[in-house]
Amino acid sequence: MIAGIATGVGTLAGMEFELTSNPMQNPQAGIGANAKDDHELGFSMWFTWERTGDKYAGGYVANKDGKGDINSDLLYIDPVPLPAAG
């Protein structure tokens, strides 16, 4: 399980959210993993979030908790050879 804290910026400044990976759906990385392009490298992760503390940013985040997901494309870059020692 992956967990962490995200801190809001802008209109959410000062708010904190605890993010936890969804134990029923493991993060995925690889060809087609972003569920958008079945022939491209991608990454997907599903998570739950909970607003922590009492900070409330003017109604922008009314819920105390929820679910979300991240889908991203990954780029493959050929390895750069290291210079020869000498």
Steps between C-alpha positions, in 0.01 A plus 500: 500500500626847409405801715593867523383853572415758232488869596267734313615811312309795356137491610575184699805653676555355844272201456649155540383176348608153598532283187503120522524256211189292449582151634257339255680644193880497496693769312581396144785596268572369152357480152130590517505559875351849473183350348514763223750365247532123475830527312677770706681499834279628780439517873175476697427521871176507694483661843276614781538844657400656828509870586690535826489786747235770529610726213213556257571690178179689432289206389735368231535165677172429674558127544711364782617204291475341158667294227711595200736369238812604314562400139821604330699433186862395548777576255775253422838667465796303370766470769785744463835314504737596779834646395784250495716505814847605437 
